[in-house]
Amino acid sequence: MAKEDPLERIAREEAEREQRAGSLRPVIWVLAIIALALAGTLAYIWMQKNSLVGALEEEKQDLTVQIESLQKDYAELSSEYDVINSQLDSSREEVAQLVERIKKTQAVDRAKIRQYEKELGTLRSIMRNYIVQIDSLNTLNHKLTADLNQARKEADEQGRKNAELSEKVSDLSNRVAVGSVIKARGVSLTAYNASEKATDRSSRVVRMVVGMTLIENDLAAKGPVRVYVRVKDPEGFLLQDGSNASFSFEGSALPATASREIDYQGSDVEISVYVNNIESYVKGVYTVEAYTAQGLLGKAETLLR
């Protein structure tokens, strides 16, 4: 076998390398294109992710600012009414807890962020209700205060205190101080005979009825209210119907002649309290005082012959 010329061998090997390189070049280009596509895709995903995270973080920050602003509004809201102040304290605590929770929550936890948005909306609605209640009560108290001042001015100008004006001033003063106290009008004491007809003959009386109207009061508590009546005979002795009714008034227990419980819903309601089981009645003036647990409702008297 003839020995190959070194120069020819070198030329042949160079040609073979170029041939192999030529066959691999398309594969290299394809791989390069794929690598570039993957890099572009990853870069796009990374940018989208960063954009989404940024948007969620911005949304969280905006929600945090809104909640902190609501917290400030609650801190500045106040009233002169203990019931509303107690409710405000509870709502302030809810807002404070919401602020702490949102600060500890990751922005990417969209479910919780949406939950906090709903809670924020609820707390805003509650605040609007507080403002409406406070404005309504303030308006009422301003009117009552103005009425009270006018009544006092008239009393000063007249230089005397008649019974009707004194009662009005007292009533207005009490309503300003305690807007929720139930009041009554038209307290009456009527005697009835066995035929259920009104009578003024002491010998024919079988029962007495104390009548009145509890006045409309939107601020008063709704529900059961017990009315107590104290009927006294002409000598000032309290009549007892055997029920042993009693109630607390100005820190002391007072016996009552009779009582009755009604369902008070804030509107005018007429009520009658029956006085039965009294052995006999004598001639003279009988008096009655009507009460609730909150205070005196009114007085009346009737004359039996």
C-alpha positions as CSV (number, residue, x, y, z in Angstrom):
1,M,0.0,0.0,0.0
2,A,1.5,3.4,-1.1
3,K,2.2,5.8,1.7
4,E,-0.1,8.9,1.7
5,D,1.5,12.3,1.2
6,P,1.3,14.3,4.4
7,L,0.1,17.4,2.6
8,E,-2.7,15.4,1.0
9,R,-3.6,13.9,4.3
10,I,-3.8,17.3,6.0
11,A,-5.9,18.6,3.1
12,R,-8.2,15.6,3.3
13,E,-8.7,15.9,7.1
14,E,-9.4,19.7,6.7
15,A,-12.1,18.9,4.1
16,E,-13.7,16.3,6.3
17,R,-13.9,18.8,9.3
18,E,-15.5,21.4,7.1
19,Q,-17.9,18.9,5.8
20,R,-18.9,17.9,9.4
21,A,-19.2,21.5,10.4
22,G,-21.4,22.3,7.5
23,S,-23.7,19.4,8.4
24,L,-23.9,20.7,12.1
25,R,-24.5,24.4,11.3
26,P,-28.2,24.1,10.7
27,V,-28.7,22.2,14.0
28,I,-26.7,24.9,15.8
29,W,-28.9,27.7,14.3
30,V,-32.1,25.8,15.2
31,L,-30.8,25.4,18.8
32,A,-29.8,29.0,19.0
33,I,-33.2,30.1,17.8
34,I,-34.9,27.9,20.3
35,A,-32.7,29.2,23.1
36,L,-33.5,32.8,22.1
37,A,-37.2,32.0,22.0
38,L,-37.0,30.4,25.5
39,A,-35.1,33.3,26.8
40,G,-37.6,35.7,25.4
41,T,-40.5,33.7,26.8
42,L,-38.9,33.6,30.3
43,A,-38.2,37.3,30.1
44,Y,-41.8,38.0,29.2
45,I,-43.1,35.8,32.0
46,W,-40.8,37.4,34.5
47,M,-41.9,40.9,33.4
48,Q,-45.5,39.9,33.6
49,K,-45.1,38.4,37.0
50,N,-43.3,41.5,38.3
51,S,-46.0,43.7,36.7
52,L,-48.7,41.6,38.4
53,V,-47.0,41.6,41.7
54,G,-46.4,45.3,41.5
55,A,-50.1,45.9,40.7
56,L,-51.2,43.7,43.6
57,E,-48.8,45.4,45.9
58,E,-50.1,48.8,44.7
59,E,-53.7,47.6,45.3
60,K,-52.8,46.4,48.8
61,Q,-51.2,49.8,49.6
62,D,-54.2,51.6,48.3
63,L,-56.5,49.4,50.4
64,T,-54.3,50.0,53.4
65,V,-54.4,53.8,52.9
66,Q,-58.3,53.6,52.7
67,I,-58.5,51.5,55.9
68,E,-56.2,53.8,57.8
69,S,-58.2,56.8,56.6
70,L,-61.4,55.1,57.9
71,Q,-59.6,54.4,61.2
72,K,-58.8,58.1,61.5
73,D,-62.5,59.0,60.7
74,Y,-63.7,56.6,63.4
75,A,-61.1,58.1,65.9
76,E,-62.5,61.6,65.2
77,L,-66.2,60.5,65.4
78,S,-67.8,61.1,68.8
79,S,-71.2,61.6,70.3
80,E,-72.8,62.5,73.6
81,Y,-74.7,59.2,73.8
82,D,-73.3,56.3,75.8
83,V,-75.0,53.6,73.7
84,I,-73.5,55.0,70.5
85,N,-70.1,55.5,72.1
86,S,-70.1,51.9,73.2
87,Q,-70.9,50.8,69.6
88,L,-68.2,53.1,68.3
89,D,-65.6,51.6,70.5
90,S,-66.5,48.1,69.2
91,S,-66.2,49.4,65.5
92,R,-62.9,51.1,66.2
93,E,-61.5,47.8,67.5
94,E,-62.7,46.0,64.3
95,V,-61.0,48.7,62.1
96,A,-57.7,48.4,64.2
97,Q,-57.8,44.6,63.8
98,L,-58.4,45.0,60.0
99,V,-55.4,47.3,59.7
100,E,-53.2,44.8,61.4
101,R,-54.4,41.9,59.3
102,I,-53.9,43.6,56.0
103,K,-50.4,44.7,57.0
104,K,-49.5,41.0,57.7
105,T,-51.1,39.7,54.5
106,Q,-49.1,39.1,51.3
107,A,-50.3,41.2,48.3
108,V,-50.5,38.1,46.2
109,D,-53.2,36.6,48.5
110,R,-56.0,38.0,46.4
111,A,-58.8,36.1,48.2
112,K,-58.0,37.8,51.5
113,I,-57.5,41.2,49.9
114,R,-61.0,40.9,48.4
115,Q,-62.3,39.9,51.8
116,Y,-60.7,43.0,53.4
117,E,-62.3,45.2,50.7
118,K,-65.7,43.8,51.6
119,E,-65.1,44.4,55.3
120,L,-64.0,47.9,54.5
121,G,-67.2,48.6,52.7
122,T,-69.2,47.2,55.6
123,L,-67.4,49.4,58.1
124,R,-68.0,52.4,55.9
125,S,-71.7,51.7,55.8
126,I,-71.7,51.3,59.6
127,M,-70.0,54.7,60.0
128,R,-72.6,56.3,57.7
129,N,-75.3,54.9,60.0
130,Y,-73.5,56.3,63.1
131,I,-73.3,59.7,61.5
132,V,-77.0,59.6,60.6
133,Q,-78.0,58.6,64.1
134,I,-75.8,61.2,65.8
135,D,-77.1,63.9,63.5
136,S,-80.6,62.9,64.1
137,L,-80.1,62.9,67.9
138,N,-78.2,66.2,67.8
139,T,-81.0,67.8,65.8
140,L,-83.6,66.6,68.3
141,N,-81.6,67.8,71.3
142,H,-80.9,71.2,69.7
143,K,-84.6,71.6,69.1
144,L,-85.4,70.5,72.7
145,T,-82.7,72.8,74.1
146,A,-84.1,75.7,72.1
147,D,-87.6,74.9,73.3
148,L,-86.3,74.7,76.9
149,N,-84.5,78.1,76.6
150,Q,-87.6,79.7,75.2
151,A,-89.7,78.3,77.9
152,R,-87.4,79.6,80.6
153,K,-87.3,83.0,79.0
154,E,-91.0,83.2,79.0
155,A,-91.1,82.2,82.6
156,D,-88.6,84.9,83.5
157,E,-90.5,87.5,81.6
158,Q,-93.8,86.7,83.3
159,G,-92.1,86.8,86.7
160,R,-93.9,83.8,87.9
161,K,-94.0,80.1,87.5
162,N,-97.4,78.7,86.7
163,A,-97.9,74.9,87.0
164,E,-98.3,74.3,83.3
165,L,-95.0,76.1,82.3
166,S,-93.1,74.5,85.2
167,E,-94.2,71.1,84.0
168,K,-93.1,71.9,80.4
169,V,-89.7,73.2,81.6
170,S,-89.2,70.1,83.7
171,D,-90.3,67.9,80.9
172,L,-88.0,69.5,78.4
173,S,-85.1,69.4,80.8
174,N,-85.6,65.7,81.4
175,R,-86.0,65.0,77.6
176,V,-82.7,66.9,76.9
177,A,-80.9,64.9,79.6
178,V,-82.5,61.6,78.9
179,G,-84.0,61.5,75.4
180,S,-85.1,57.9,75.7
181,V,-87.4,58.2,78.7
182,I,-91.0,57.1,78.0
183,K,-93.7,59.8,78.9
184,A,-97.4,59.7,79.1
185,R,-100.3,62.1,78.6
186,G,-103.9,62.1,79.7
187,V,-103.5,60.2,83.0
188,S,-107.0,59.7,84.4
189,L,-108.7,57.9,87.3
190,T,-112.2,56.7,86.8
191,A,-114.5,54.7,89.0
192,Y,-116.9,52.1,87.6
193,N,-119.9,50.3,89.0
194,A,-120.9,46.6,88.6
195,S,-122.5,47.5,85.2
196,E,-119.1,48.7,83.9
197,K,-120.4,52.3,83.8
198,A,-118.5,55.3,85.2
199,T,-119.8,56.5,88.5
200,D,-119.0,59.0,91.2
201,R,-121.0,57.3,93.9
202,S,-118.6,55.7,96.4
203,S,-121.2,53.1,97.5
204,R,-121.5,51.8,93.9
205,V,-117.9,51.6,93.0
206,V,-116.5,48.0,92.3
207,R,-113.3,49.0,90.6
208,M,-111.2,51.9,89.4
209,V,-109.4,52.2,86.1
210,V,-106.3,54.3,85.5
211,G,-106.1,55.4,81.9
212,M,-103.3,57.1,80.0
213,T,-101.5,57.2,76.6
214,L,-97.8,56.4,76.4
215,I,-96.3,59.0,74.0
216,E,-94.5,58.3,70.8
217,N,-90.7,58.2,71.3
218,D,-88.4,56.9,68.6
219,L,-85.4,57.0,71.0
220,A,-87.0,54.8,73.7
221,A,-86.2,51.2,74.0
222,K,-88.7,48.9,72.2
223,G,-90.2,45.9,74.0
224,P,-92.0,45.1,77.2
225,V,-92.8,48.0,79.6
226,R,-94.5,47.6,82.9
227,V,-96.7,50.5,84.2
228,Y,-97.3,50.8,87.9
229,V,-100.1,52.8,89.6
230,R,-100.3,54.1,93.2
231,V,-103.9,54.9,94.1
232,K,-104.5,56.6,97.5
233,D,-107.8,57.1,99.3
234,P,-109.0,60.5,100.7
235,E,-106.9,59.9,103.9
236,G,-103.7,59.3,101.9
237,F,-103.6,55.5,102.4
238,L,-102.4,53.4,99.5
239,L,-105.0,51.0,98.1
240,Q,-103.8,47.4,97.8
241,D,-105.3,44.9,95.4
242,G,-103.5,41.9,96.8
243,S,-101.0,41.6,93.9
244,N,-98.1,42.9,96.1
245,A,-96.7,44.8,93.2
246,S,-93.7,47.1,93.8
247,F,-91.0,48.9,91.9
248,S,-87.8,50.8,92.5
249,F,-87.9,54.6,92.4
250,E,-85.0,56.9,93.2
251,G,-83.2,54.0,94.9
252,S,-86.1,52.9,97.1
253,A,-88.7,50.2,96.7
254,L,-92.2,51.6,96.5
255,P,-95.4,49.5,96.8
256,A,-97.9,49.8,94.0
257,T,-101.7,49.3,93.9
258,A,-101.6,47.5,90.6
259,S,-99.4,47.1,87.5
260,R,-99.7,46.1,83.8
261,E,-97.1,45.1,81.2
262,I,-97.4,46.2,77.6
263,D,-95.4,45.9,74.4
264,Y,-94.1,49.4,73.6
265,Q,-92.8,49.9,70.0
266,G,-92.1,53.6,70.1
267,S,-95.6,54.8,68.9
268,D,-98.5,56.2,70.9
269,V,-100.3,53.4,72.8
270,E,-103.3,53.7,75.1
271,I,-103.3,51.7,78.3
272,S,-105.7,51.0,81.1
273,V,-104.7,49.6,84.5
274,Y,-107.5,48.0,86.5
275,V,-107.7,48.3,90.3
276,N,-109.8,45.4,91.7
277,N,-110.3,43.6,94.9
278,I,-110.8,46.7,97.0
279,E,-113.2,46.0,99.9
280,S,-114.9,49.3,99.9
281,Y,-114.6,53.0,98.8
282,V,-115.4,56.0,100.9
283,K,-116.4,59.6,100.0
284,G,-113.6,62.0,99.1
285,V,-110.8,62.7,96.6
286,Y,-108.8,59.7,95.4
287,T,-105.4,60.4,93.8
288,V,-103.3,58.3,91.5
289,E,-99.6,58.4,90.4
290,A,-98.5,56.4,87.4
291,Y,-94.9,55.2,87.0
292,T,-92.5,53.1,84.9
293,A,-89.1,51.9,86.1
294,Q,-87.8,55.1,84.5
295,G,-89.8,57.6,86.5
296,L,-93.2,59.3,87.0
297,L,-95.6,59.3,84.1
298,G,-98.3,61.5,85.6
299,K,-100.9,62.2,88.3
300,A,-104.7,62.4,88.4
301,E,-107.6,62.5,90.9
302,T,-111.3,61.8,91.1
303,L,-114.0,62.7,93.6
304,L,-116.4,60.2,95.0
305,R,-119.6,61.3,96.7
